[in-house]
Amino acid sequence: MSTEYITLIAVLILSLVGHNMTVVYATAIVLALKVLGLTGALNALGSQGLNWGIIILTAAILVPVANGTITIHNMMESFKTQPGIVAVIAGLLAAVAGGSGVTLLSDTPDIIPALIIGTMAGVLLFHGVAVGPLIAGGFTYFVLYLLKIFSLR
């Protein structure tokens, strides 16, 4: 059995043990595409999956606006409270980190295994959510940028 299968099965088992069904489903999809030899679909998922995921995530976030649960009034009120202002800033920082993460992942693919390990550890040990690689990539980009500025790298 090749190392790809062993690695995917290990991730699947760890995800099951950690009760992280998001990672279980994602791993099962990738493993199924691999087992079925659907290389084209696997490559499409690898190259476009991030964009598809962001589209679906953004659409899900907009559903409360579409069904009227969140109104323009609610949005404007978010600027009037301390938690609202912090949330706006955090959202801005997360978006910037995610964008930098995309850049880092495309420019430095050799860092992906470390990000995956860190994300899996966060999911399994701290009951986190597996959106970590993108944001972790952004944080990594930021730290590397600071190290470059201060010539510590």
CYANA upper distance limits for C-alpha pairs under 8 A (distance plus 0.5 A):
  1 MET  CA      5 TYR  CA      7.10
  1 MET  CA      6 ILE  CA      7.50
  2 SER  CA      6 ILE  CA      7.06
  3 THR  CA      7 THR  CA      6.43
  4 GLU  CA      8 LEU  CA      6.64
  5 TYR  CA      9 ILE  CA      6.47
  5 TYR  CA     31 LEU  CA      7.85
  6 ILE  CA     10 ALA  CA      6.55
  7 THR  CA     11 VAL  CA      6.72
  8 LEU  CA     12 LEU  CA      6.58
  8 LEU  CA     27 THR  CA      7.02
  8 LEU  CA     31 LEU  CA      7.06
  9 ILE  CA     13 ILE  CA      6.60
  9 ILE  CA     31 LEU  CA      8.40
 10 ALA  CA     14 LEU  CA      6.56
 11 VAL  CA     15 SER  CA      6.46
 11 VAL  CA     24 VAL  CA      8.46
 11 VAL  CA     27 THR  CA      7.61
 12 LEU  CA     16 LEU  CA      6.68
 12 LEU  CA     23 VAL  CA      7.88
 12 LEU  CA     24 VAL  CA      5.98
 12 LEU  CA     27 THR  CA      6.40
 12 LEU  CA     28 ALA  CA      7.59
 13 ILE  CA     17 VAL  CA      6.62
 14 LEU  CA     18 GLY  CA      6.45
 14 LEU  CA    124 LEU  CA      8.04
 15 SER  CA     19 HIS  CA      6.39
 15 SER  CA     20 ASN  CA      5.67
 15 SER  CA     21 MET  CA      7.42
 15 SER  CA     23 VAL  CA      6.53
 15 SER  CA     24 VAL  CA      6.03
 15 SER  CA    124 LEU  CA      7.54
 16 LEU  CA     20 ASN  CA      6.79
 16 LEU  CA     21 MET  CA      7.49
 16 LEU  CA     24 VAL  CA      6.83
 18 GLY  CA    123 VAL  CA      8.09
 18 GLY  CA    124 LEU  CA      5.46
 18 GLY  CA    125 LEU  CA      8.23
 18 GLY  CA    127 HIS  CA      8.42
 19 HIS  CA    124 LEU  CA      8.40
 20 ASN  CA     24 VAL  CA      6.85
 20 ASN  CA    123 VAL  CA      7.64
 20 ASN  CA    124 LEU  CA      7.86
 20 ASN  CA    127 HIS  CA      8.40
 21 MET  CA     25 TYR  CA      6.49
 22 THR  CA     26 ALA  CA      6.70
 22 THR  CA    130 ALA  CA      7.87
 23 VAL  CA     27 THR  CA      6.37
 23 VAL  CA    130 ALA  CA      7.38
 24 VAL  CA     28 ALA  CA      6.48
 25 TYR  CA     29 ILE  CA      6.63
 26 ALA  CA     30 VAL  CA      6.84
 27 THR  CA     31 LEU  CA      6.40
 28 ALA  CA     32 ALA  CA      6.39
 29 ILE  CA     33 LEU  CA      6.70
 30 VAL  CA     34 LYS  CA      6.67
 30 VAL  CA     42 LEU  CA      7.46
 31 LEU  CA     35 VAL  CA      6.53
 32 ALA  CA     36 LEU  CA      6.44
 33 LEU  CA     37 GLY  CA      6.61
 33 LEU  CA     38 LEU  CA      5.66
 33 LEU  CA     39 THR  CA      7.63
 33 LEU  CA     41 ALA  CA      7.55
 33 LEU  CA     42 LEU  CA      6.52
 34 LYS  CA     38 LEU  CA      6.76
 34 LYS  CA     39 THR  CA      7.41
 34 LYS  CA     42 LEU  CA      7.60
 38 LEU  CA     42 LEU  CA      6.67
 39 THR  CA     43 ASN  CA      6.46
 40 GLY  CA     44 ALA  CA      6.56
 41 ALA  CA     45 LEU  CA      6.55
 42 LEU  CA     46 GLY  CA      6.65
 43 ASN  CA     47 SER  CA      6.59
 44 ALA  CA     48 GLN  CA      6.11
 44 ALA  CA     49 GLY  CA      7.51
 45 LEU  CA     49 GLY  CA      4.92
 45 LEU  CA     50 LEU  CA      8.39
 46 GLY  CA     50 LEU  CA      8.15
 48 GLN  CA     52 TRP  CA      6.78
 49 GLY  CA     53 GLY  CA      6.43
 50 LEU  CA     54 ILE  CA      6.66
 51 ASN  CA     55 ILE  CA      6.69
 52 TRP  CA     56 ILE  CA      6.73
 53 GLY  CA     57 LEU  CA      6.48
 54 ILE  CA     58 THR  CA      6.42
 55 ILE  CA     59 ALA  CA      6.58
 56 ILE  CA     60 ALA  CA      6.64
 57 LEU  CA     61 ILE  CA      6.74
 58 THR  CA     62 LEU  CA      6.76
 59 ALA  CA     63 VAL  CA      6.96
 62 LEU  CA     66 ALA  CA      6.89
 63 VAL  CA     67 ASN  CA      6.64
 64 PRO  CA     68 GLY  CA      6.48
 64 PRO  CA     69 THR  CA      5.40
 64 PRO  CA     70 ILE  CA      5.89
 65 VAL  CA     69 THR  CA      6.52
 65 VAL  CA     70 ILE  CA      5.30
 65 VAL  CA     71 THR  CA      6.66
 70 ILE  CA     74 ASN  CA      6.47
 70 ILE  CA     75 MET  CA      7.78
 71 THR  CA     75 MET  CA      6.91
 72 ILE  CA     76 MET  CA      6.70
 73 HIS  CA     77 GLU  CA      6.63
 74 ASN  CA     78 SER  CA      6.91
 75 MET  CA     79 PHE  CA      8.07
 76 MET  CA     80 LYS  CA      8.10
 77 GLU  CA     81 THR  CA      7.82
 77 GLU  CA     84 GLY  CA      8.38
 78 SER  CA     83 PRO  CA      8.39
 78 SER  CA     84 GLY  CA      4.89
 78 SER  CA     85 ILE  CA      7.01
 78 SER  CA     88 VAL  CA      8.37
 79 PHE  CA     84 GLY  CA      6.17
 79 PHE  CA     85 ILE  CA      5.83
 79 PHE  CA     88 VAL  CA      8.32
 80 LYS  CA     84 GLY  CA      7.36
 80 LYS  CA     85 ILE  CA      7.66
 81 THR  CA     85 ILE  CA      6.68
 82 GLN  CA     86 VAL  CA      6.64
 83 PRO  CA     87 ALA  CA      6.48
 84 GLY  CA     88 VAL  CA      6.68
 85 ILE  CA     89 ILE  CA      6.73
 86 VAL  CA     90 ALA  CA      6.47
 87 ALA  CA     91 GLY  CA      6.46
 88 VAL  CA     92 LEU  CA      6.66
 89 ILE  CA     93 LEU  CA      6.64
 90 ALA  CA     94 ALA  CA      6.49
 91 GLY  CA     95 ALA  CA      6.59
 92 LEU  CA     96 VAL  CA      6.76
 93 LEU  CA     97 ALA  CA      6.46
 94 ALA  CA     98 GLY  CA      6.40
 94 ALA  CA    135 ILE  CA      7.33
 95 ALA  CA     99 GLY  CA      6.62
 96 VAL  CA    100 SER  CA      6.65
 96 VAL  CA    138 GLY  CA      7.89
 97 ALA  CA    101 GLY  CA      6.42
 97 ALA  CA    134 LEU  CA      8.26
 97 ALA  CA    135 ILE  CA      6.03
 97 ALA  CA    136 ALA  CA      8.35
 97 ALA  CA    137 GLY  CA      7.89
 97 ALA  CA    138 GLY  CA      4.43
 97 ALA  CA    139 PHE  CA      6.51
 97 ALA  CA    141 TYR  CA      8.48
 97 ALA  CA    142 PHE  CA      8.18
 98 GLY  CA    102 VAL  CA      6.77
 98 GLY  CA    134 LEU  CA      5.83
 98 GLY  CA    135 ILE  CA      5.31
 98 GLY  CA    137 GLY  CA      7.71
 98 GLY  CA    138 GLY  CA      5.79
 99 GLY  CA    103 THR  CA      6.99
 99 GLY  CA    138 GLY  CA      7.28
100 SER  CA    104 LEU  CA      6.61
100 SER  CA    137 GLY  CA      7.41
100 SER  CA    138 GLY  CA      5.07
100 SER  CA    139 PHE  CA      8.47
100 SER  CA    141 TYR  CA      6.74
100 SER  CA    142 PHE  CA      8.26
101 GLY  CA    105 LEU  CA      6.49
101 GLY  CA    133 PRO  CA      8.20
101 GLY  CA    134 LEU  CA      5.45
101 GLY  CA    135 ILE  CA      6.41
101 GLY  CA    136 ALA  CA      7.36
101 GLY  CA    137 GLY  CA      4.41
101 GLY  CA    138 GLY  CA      4.21
101 GLY  CA    139 PHE  CA      7.82
101 GLY  CA    140 THR  CA      8.13
101 GLY  CA    141 TYR  CA      7.11
102 VAL  CA    106 SER  CA      6.68
102 VAL  CA    134 LEU  CA      6.90
102 VAL  CA    137 GLY  CA      7.65
102 VAL  CA    138 GLY  CA      7.93
103 THR  CA    107 ASP  CA      6.46
104 LEU  CA    108 THR  CA      5.97
104 LEU  CA    109 PRO  CA      8.11
104 LEU  CA    137 GLY  CA      6.63
104 LEU  CA    138 GLY  CA      7.69
104 LEU  CA    141 TYR  CA      6.71
105 LEU  CA    109 PRO  CA      5.74
105 LEU  CA    111 ILE  CA      7.69
105 LEU  CA    112 ILE  CA      7.09
105 LEU  CA    134 LEU  CA      8.41
105 LEU  CA    137 GLY  CA      7.17
108 THR  CA    112 ILE  CA      8.29
111 ILE  CA    115 LEU  CA      6.95
112 ILE  CA    116 ILE  CA      6.60
112 ILE  CA    133 PRO  CA      8.21
113 PRO  CA    117 ILE  CA      6.67
114 ALA  CA    118 GLY  CA      6.64
115 LEU  CA    119 THR  CA      6.51
115 LEU  CA    132 GLY  CA      8.24
115 LEU  CA    133 PRO  CA      5.83
115 LEU  CA    136 ALA  CA      7.16
115 LEU  CA    137 GLY  CA      7.55
116 ILE  CA    120 MET  CA      6.48
116 ILE  CA    133 PRO  CA      6.69
117 ILE  CA    121 ALA  CA      6.57
118 GLY  CA    122 GLY  CA      6.65
119 THR  CA    123 VAL  CA      6.61
119 THR  CA    130 ALA  CA      6.76
119 THR  CA    131 VAL  CA      8.31
119 THR  CA    132 GLY  CA      5.74
119 THR  CA    133 PRO  CA      6.63
119 THR  CA    136 ALA  CA      8.48
120 MET  CA    124 LEU  CA      6.46
120 MET  CA    130 ALA  CA      7.73
121 ALA  CA    125 LEU  CA      6.07
121 ALA  CA    126 PHE  CA      8.00
122 GLY  CA    126 PHE  CA      5.67
122 GLY  CA    127 HIS  CA      7.10
122 GLY  CA    128 GLY  CA      5.89
122 GLY  CA    129 VAL  CA      8.20
123 VAL  CA    127 HIS  CA      5.24
123 VAL  CA    128 GLY  CA      4.64
123 VAL  CA    129 VAL  CA      6.14
123 VAL  CA    130 ALA  CA      6.81
124 LEU  CA    128 GLY  CA      7.75
131 VAL  CA    135 ILE  CA      7.58
132 GLY  CA    136 ALA  CA      5.94
133 PRO  CA    137 GLY  CA      6.24
134 LEU  CA    138 GLY  CA      6.86
135 ILE  CA    139 PHE  CA      6.71
136 ALA  CA    140 THR  CA      6.45
137 GLY  CA    141 TYR  CA      6.49
138 GLY  CA    142 PHE  CA      6.67
139 PHE  CA    143 VAL  CA      6.67
140 THR  CA    144 LEU  CA      6.52
141 TYR  CA    145 TYR  CA      6.49
142 PHE  CA    146 LEU  CA      6.72
143 VAL  CA    147 LEU  CA      6.63
144 LEU  CA    148 LYS  CA      6.61
144 LEU  CA    153 ARG  CA      8.13
145 TYR  CA    149 ILE  CA      6.71
146 LEU  CA    150 PHE  CA      6.70
147 LEU  CA    151 SER  CA      6.27
147 LEU  CA    152 LEU  CA      5.39
147 LEU  CA    153 ARG  CA      5.95
148 LYS  CA    152 LEU  CA      6.70
148 LYS  CA    153 ARG  CA      6.19
